[in-house]
Amino acid sequence: MKKRIISLLLALVLVAGLASVAALADDEPLTVALVVADKFGDRSFYDSSKAGCDKLAEDLGIELKTIECGGENHTAQIRNAADMADVVVCVGWEFYDVETVGPEYPDVKFIWIDNATSAPVENVLNITYAQNEGSFLAGYIAAAMSESGVVGAVGGEDADTINDFIVGYEQGAQYYADSKDTEIEVVHNYANTYTDPAVGKECAIALNDEGADVIFQIASATGDGVFEAAAEKGFYAIGVDSDQKYINEDVIICSMKKEVGDSIYAAISALAEGDDSLWGTTWVADMSTGYIGIGYGEEDAVQQVPDELKEEVADIAESIISGDIVVETTRS
């Protein structure tokens, strides 16, 4: 009798297991809504987020929906995205209302890129980036490559995130000057737009007129104008967020990479596998995680930065990771 009961129980477990497998097979893929504060097409920050989500669609079969806010209606678009998706990815500091909107949608997971809620929210994952660390390396390279002793940076706006790039850049340039017993001046200005290359070009030319012969663009699509000015005026430029050397390999000597797309891919991949432990926390993607660094383009691209300098930069990166070099930040 006992054997018959055990056999029956085993049969029931097997049936339950098969039913579970069938249920998993019938599960619909995650729907992810990617919401950007402005527009795609910047070839850096927003496009990086899109590339990461496109890879999720290709590798994991997620259904991807996208919303471009065009600089307005950010809170309304958070809600629009939450109404149609399992996961909402908000890209940009402008989505601060995710802190109050998130709890309205307890069954939806939110990812806020580039900023953090004032307190943990159970279904919100904040991802911030140590752009100051990567910008330190960019500043070191800029100072090393400068012939005039003046380097520059064009920021999208006077805001904490942009200034976090700038303080790291300035510190890296000064670190070079101190270590080589020379002098360096860092000048910067703000375009007050992320979508107007013409303004970026004007800002870059103004800095070049002050003597800057290497200029770091920190202004999304506005930075395309920095590259145009570099080509016309004969100075060097540094790209941002993505490896932008391909845009003009003759003037873009390197890029400060902030791998937004890869970090989104990692978080949602974990969620798809049943791991939601990151939600309710702030994940700082720093140099030690591999999401912050310097890119020099493809192997066959024109290289202005000599190998010896690249080796110095790699050593400095290790010193930042180990804590031997502490990079200043505007973030608390």
N, C-alpha and C positions, 0 to 999 in steps of 0.2 A: 504494500500500500504506500509506504514511504517513498519507494522508488518511483511509483506512478505520480505521486505529488511533485517530487523533484523534477521528473521529466516534464510535467505540465508547466511548472514554474520556468524551466529552461526554455520551453517552447514560447511561453509568454514573453520572456525577456528577448528572445530572438525576434519575435514579431514586433515588439516595441522598438528594438534596434533598427529593424528594417524600415519601420514607419518613420523613425527619426531621420534615417538617411534619406528617405523619400521626401520628408518635409524640408530638409536642407537643400535637396536638389530642386525643390519647387520654390524655394525662397527667391524673391526678386532681388536684384542687385541694389546696393545703396544708391540713392539719388543724392547727388551733391550739387548744391547751388553755390557758385563762386561769384561773389559780389565785390566789385572793385570801386574804390572811391571816385575814380575818374574814368579813364578809358584805356582799353587795350591799345597796343601799337607803340608802346614806349621802348620796347626792346630791352627792358631792364626789369623793374620792380613788378609791374602788373603782368607783363608777358611771362615772367618767370613763374608766377602763381598759376597762370593758364597752362604752361608747359607741364607743371607737376600734375595738374588735374587731368590733362590730356593723357598723360602716362598712366594714371589710375584707370582711366576709361579703357585704355588699350590693354593693360595688364590684368586688371581685376574686373573689368566689365561694368564699372559704375556708370550710372546715367548722369551726365553732366549738363547742368543748366548754368547759364552765365547772365549776369546783370551788370551793366555799366551805369554808374550813377551820374557821370558827367559833372561831378562836383556839387551835386545837390541831392536832397531827399534821402539822405543816408538812413535815417531811422525807418522811414516808410519802406525802403527797399530791404532792410533786414527782415521786416515782417513779411513782405512779399516772398522773399526767399524761403522763410520758415514755413510758409503755407504750402510749399511745393516740394520740400526736400527733407531728407533724413539728417543731412549734415549741411550746415551753412558756414562757408568760409568768407569772412569779412576781411578784406585786404586794405588796410590804411588806418591811420590814427582816428579818422573821422567817425568811426563806428563806435564811439564811446557809449552810446545808448544800448549796446548789446548787454551791458550790465543790468539794465532794467527790463529789456525785451526778452532776454534769455529765459528767465524764470516763467514768462508767460507761455513758453513752449517747452514744457518739461520732457517731452518725448523727442525733441530735436537736439542734436549736438551742434555746438557752435565753436568755431575756431576764429579767434581774433588775431590778426597778423599785425605785428609792429607796435603793439601797446598792450597794456594789462588793466584789468578791472581793479578798482580800489580795494576790493576784498574778493576772496574766492567765490565763484559762482559754480554750482555743482555741474552744470552742463556746458560750461564755457572753458575752453582751453585757450589760454593766452600764449602766443609765441612771440618773444622778443629776441632781438639779435644784438650781438656785441659788435655793432658796426664800428665802434670806436677802435677795437682791436685791429680789424682789417685796415682801417683808415690810417692807423699808426704806420703800418707797413707801406701804404701808399705814400704817406708823407716822407718816409725815409727814402723811397725810390725817387720821388719828385726832387728832393733836395740833392740826391746823388747825381741825377741827370741834368740838373739845372746848370747853365753856364752863367746866368746873370746873378745868381744868388737870391732870386726872388721867385717864389712859387705861389700859385693861387688856387682858389676853390670857388665854384659857383653853386650856391645852395638854392633849393627850390623856394624856401621861405625861412624866416627867422623863427624856428620852432625847435623844441628839445631834441627831436629825432635827428633833424638835419644838423643841429649844432653838436650832436654826439659824434657825427662824422668829423666835423671840423676840429673839435678839440683833440681827437685822436690824430688827425692829419697834422695839426700844428705841433703836437708833442713828438710825433715821428720825425718830422723835419728837423726839429730842434735837437733830437737825439742824434741824428746824423751830424749836425753841425758841431755838437759837443764832442762826439767821438772822433771827428776828423779835424778838430781844432780849426774850424772855419766859421763863417757867419751865414745865416739864412734869414730871410724875411718872408713871412706868410701873409698874403693879402686875400681877402674874400669879399664877396657881395652876395646879394639875394635877388633872384629873378622875380619872386612873388607869383610864380606860375609854374606849373609842371607840364604844361601842354603847348607852350609857344617857343619853338626853336629860334624865332627871330629875336626874342628877348634874351634868350640864352647866348646868342651870338653877340649881342650888344654888351652883355655883362662880361663875356670872355675878352672881347676887344678892349673894354675898359681896364681890365686887370692886366692885359698884355701891355697897354699903354703905361701902366705903373711899373713895368719891367718883368712881369711874370712870364717865364718861358716854359713852364709846365703847369697845366691847369686841370684840376680835378673837377669833374662834373658830378653834382649831387642833386640833380633836378629832373629826373625821369626823362620824358620826351623833350623837355626844354633843353636838355643836354645835347641833343643833336646839333643845336646851334653852336655849342662849344666846339664840337668836332669840325663843323664847317669853318669856324673862325681859325682853328688850328691849321687847317689845310691852306687857308688863304694867307694867313699871317706868318706861317712858318714856325709855330711853336708846337710843343708836345701836349697831349691830353691824356687823362686817365679816366677810364670808364667806371661805371658803378653798377652794383647789384648782380648783373650777369657779366660774363666774359664778352665784352663788346669790341674786341680788337678787330673782328671781321668787318665791322662797319667801315673802318678806314685804317688798315694795318700800317700805313705809312706815318700816321700821326698819333694813333692810340698806342701807347707803349705798354700798358697793362690795364687791368681792371680790378677794383675791389669787389670781390664776389660775396654776395649775401644770398645764399641758396634758398630762397623763399619756396620755390617749387619743390625742391627735394625735402624740405621740412614738412610741407603739407602732405607730400606723398608718404612719408614715414608715419605721420600721425594717423592718417586715414587707413593706411595699410594695417596698422596695429588694431584699429577699431574694427576693421573688416574681419580680423581674426579673433575678435571677441575681447580685446584688451582695451578698456576705456579708462585705464588708470591715470592717464595724463589729464583727463578732464577734471576741472575744479582746481587746476594748478596753473602756474606760469612756468613755461619751459624757456630757459634762456639758451638760445643756440649761439654758442660762442666758438672761438677758434678751436678749442679742444674737441668739439663735436664734429668738426669737418665742414660745418655749414658757413664758415667765414674764412676767407683767404684771398689770395691774389691769383689772377689768371693772366697768362701771357699769350693767349690765343692758341691756335692749332700748331702742331709741331712744324709744319711747313710755312708758317706765317713769318713775315719779316720781324726780326727781333732787334730792338734798339737796346734793351736792357742786357748788359753783358752777363755771362754765366757767373763771374765772380760776385757781382752784385746780387744775383739771384740766390747764391749760396749764403751771402750775408743775411738776406731777408729770411731765408729758411731758418737760419740760426736764431734770428730775432723772434720769429714766430714760436720757436720752441721755448725761448725765454719768457714769452708772454704766457704760454700754456703752463709753464712750471711755476709762474708767479714771481720770477726774478725781475721781470719788468711789469709794473702795474700801470695800466693805461687809464688816463683820466676819462671821466664820463659826465654827461649831463643827467644821466639817470640816477635816481636815488637808490 
